[in-house]
């Protein structure tokens, strides 16, 4: 089997983070307000989680539901506050009204990250042209990952696209890690792993009692075992 797969888990607070790490997560995505599909957490939350766990953290830069950048000046301030709280990896992604990458907003926010690694999130699944977006963003500093389900409707719909994009690794615009998330289920893992995909992102799948409940160490461990082929 290929190298150990990365398992990223959404965490809302310290308890989530501790449980996810104990279950075998390699990295956390830190957000708040899942009713809005994940917004930027408070700097104090990031600082508390950074003190509680020693795995990588990617912190969301997003101020409102949807994929418009909104107030870019505020986004820049939020990014600075999160950096001061200890964040050194981020998640972001903005589209304009036509579904094209909002390059001006992305470049401005990335410009204040000082080369920090970052993920372009599932805005790619709503893009007018996925391939064009990838090539447009390919050379931005720090971009090392796309979080994607392959389609707006989730992995069930997007699986063929994910497999096809995995096969283009190394082509211009396809050098970044493919981090699969969005309706991801354990039954998808064998086909994705067979395609060479080695990074996976879970949110609700780590919470047996739903988003009102905490991350379950046991649920994360089940995913860890599946990704490790146990």
C-alpha positions in Angstrom: 0.0 0.0 0.0 1.1 3.6 -0.6 2.3 5.9 2.2 0.3 6.4 5.4 -2.8 8.4 4.6 -3.4 11.8 6.2 -6.6 12.0 8.3 -7.9 15.5 8.9 -10.8 16.0 11.4 -12.9 19.1 11.9 -12.6 20.4 15.5 -14.7 23.1 17.1 -13.1 23.2 20.5 -10.4 21.7 22.8 -12.4 18.6 23.6 -12.9 17.8 19.9 -9.2 18.4 19.3 -8.0 16.1 22.1 -10.4 13.3 21.1 -9.4 13.6 17.4 -5.7 13.3 18.2 -6.3 10.4 20.6 -8.2 8.6 17.8 -5.3 9.0 15.3 -6.0 12.2 13.4 -2.9 13.7 11.8 -4.3 17.2 11.4 -7.3 19.3 12.5 -9.4 21.8 10.6 -10.5 24.5 13.1 -13.8 26.2 12.5 -16.8 27.6 14.2 -20.5 27.7 13.3 -21.1 24.6 11.3 -24.6 25.9 10.5 -22.8 28.2 8.1 -20.6 25.3 6.9 -17.6 26.5 9.0 -16.4 30.0 9.7 -13.2 31.4 11.3 -12.9 30.4 15.0 -11.9 32.9 17.7 -8.2 33.4 18.3 -8.6 32.3 21.9 -10.1 29.0 20.6 -7.1 28.5 18.3 -4.7 29.3 21.1 -6.4 26.9 23.5 -6.3 24.1 21.0 -2.7 24.8 20.0 -1.8 24.4 23.7 -3.8 21.1 24.0 -2.6 19.1 21.1 0.6 18.7 19.1 -0.7 17.8 15.7 -1.0 20.2 12.7 -3.9 22.7 12.7 -5.4 24.3 9.7 -7.6 27.3 10.6 -10.5 28.5 8.5 -10.5 32.0 7.0 -14.1 32.6 6.2 -16.5 35.2 7.5 -19.9 34.1 6.2 -21.8 31.2 4.5 -21.1 30.9 0.8 -17.9 31.4 -1.1 -17.8 35.1 -1.7 -14.8 36.8 0.1 -17.0 39.6 1.5 -15.0 42.1 3.6 -11.4 41.5 2.5 -10.1 44.1 4.9 -11.7 42.2 7.8 -10.4 38.9 6.5 -6.9 40.3 6.5 -7.3 41.5 10.1 -8.7 38.1 11.2 -5.8 36.3 9.5 -3.4 38.5 11.5 -5.2 37.9 14.8 -5.1 34.1 14.1 -1.4 34.2 13.3 -0.8 36.0 16.6 -2.8 33.2 18.4 -0.4 30.6 17.0 -2.0 29.6 13.7 0.5 28.7 11.0 -1.6 26.8 8.5 -4.9 27.9 7.0 -8.0 27.0 4.9 -9.6 29.5 2.5 -11.1 29.9 -1.0 -13.2 32.6 -2.6 -15.3 32.7 -5.8 -16.8 35.6 -7.7 -20.4 35.7 -8.8 -19.7 33.8 -11.9 -18.0 30.9 -10.1 -14.5 31.8 -11.1 -11.7 32.2 -8.5 -11.7 35.6 -6.9 -8.0 35.9 -7.4 -7.7 39.5 -6.1 -9.2 38.4 -2.7 -7.2 35.2 -2.5 -4.0 36.9 -3.3 -4.6 39.7 -0.8 -5.3 37.2 2.0 -2.4 34.9 1.1 -0.2 37.9 1.0 -0.5 38.4 4.8 0.1 34.7 5.6 3.9 35.0 5.0 4.2 31.7 3.2 2.1 29.6 5.6 0.8 26.4 4.1 -2.9 26.6 3.1 -5.8 24.6 1.7 -8.1 25.8 -1.0 -11.4 24.5 0.3 -14.6 23.1 -1.3 -15.2 26.3 -3.2 -13.5 24.3 -6.0 -16.6 22.1 -6.1 -18.7 25.1 -7.0 -16.3 26.5 -9.5 -17.3 27.2 -13.1 -14.2 25.4 -14.3 -12.2 23.2 -11.9 -9.2 22.9 -14.3 -9.0 26.6 -15.0 -9.2 27.4 -11.2 -6.3 25.0 -10.5 -4.1 26.5 -13.2 -5.0 30.0 -12.1 -4.0 29.4 -8.5 -1.1 26.9 -9.1 1.8 29.3 -8.3 0.3 31.0 -5.2 2.7 30.7 -2.3 1.8 28.2 0.4 -1.0 26.5 -1.6 -0.4 22.8 -1.0 -3.8 21.2 -0.8 -7.3 21.2 -2.3 -10.2 20.0 -0.1 -12.7 18.6 -2.5 -15.5 16.0 -2.9 -15.1 16.2 -6.7 -18.6 17.7 -7.0 -20.9 20.0 -5.2 -23.2 17.1 -4.3 -20.5 15.2 -2.4 -18.2 12.2 -3.0 -20.9 9.9 -4.3 -21.3 12.3 -7.3 -17.7 13.4 -7.5 -15.9 10.1 -7.2 -15.1 9.8 -11.0 -13.7 13.3 -10.9 -11.5 12.6 -7.9 -10.1 9.5 -9.5 -9.4 11.4 -12.7 -7.7 14.3 -11.0 -5.6 11.9 -8.9 -4.3 10.5 -12.2 -3.2 14.0 -13.3 -0.8 14.5 -10.4 2.3 16.3 -11.5 0.6 18.1 -14.4 0.4 22.0 -14.2 -2.2 22.9 -11.6 -2.2 19.3 -10.2 0.8 19.4 -7.9 -1.2 19.9 -4.7 -2.5 17.2 -2.4 -6.0 16.0 -3.1 -7.7 16.1 0.4 -11.1 14.3 -0.1 -14.0 15.4 2.1 -17.7 16.2 1.8 -20.1 13.3 2.1 -17.1 10.9 2.5 -17.9 7.5 3.8 -15.8 4.5 4.7 -17.0 2.6 1.7 -15.4 5.2 -0.6 -11.9 4.6 0.9 -10.8 1.5 -1.0 -11.4 3.0 -4.5 -9.8 6.3 -3.5 -6.8 4.6 -2.0 -6.5 2.5 -5.1 -6.4 5.7 -7.2 -3.4 6.9 -5.1 -5.3 9.4 -3.0 -3.8 9.6 0.5 -5.5 12.5 2.3 -9.0 12.4 3.8 -11.1 14.9 5.7 -14.1 14.1 8.0 -16.5 16.2 10.0 -19.9 14.6 10.8 -18.4 11.1 10.4 -16.4 11.8 13.5 -19.5 12.7 15.5 -22.0 9.8 16.0 -24.4 12.1 17.8 -24.3 14.8 15.2 -22.9 18.3 15.2 -24.4 19.0 18.6 -22.2 16.3 20.0 -18.5 16.0 20.4 -15.9 14.3 18.2 -15.7 10.6 19.1 -12.2 9.2 19.7 -13.6 5.8 18.7 -15.1 7.1 15.4 -11.8 8.7 14.5 -9.9 5.5 15.4 -12.3 3.5 13.1 -11.3 5.8 10.2 -7.6 5.5 11.1 -7.8 1.8 11.0 -9.6 1.9 7.6 -7.0 4.2 6.1 -4.2 2.0 7.4 -5.8 -1.0 5.8 -6.4 -2.8 9.1 
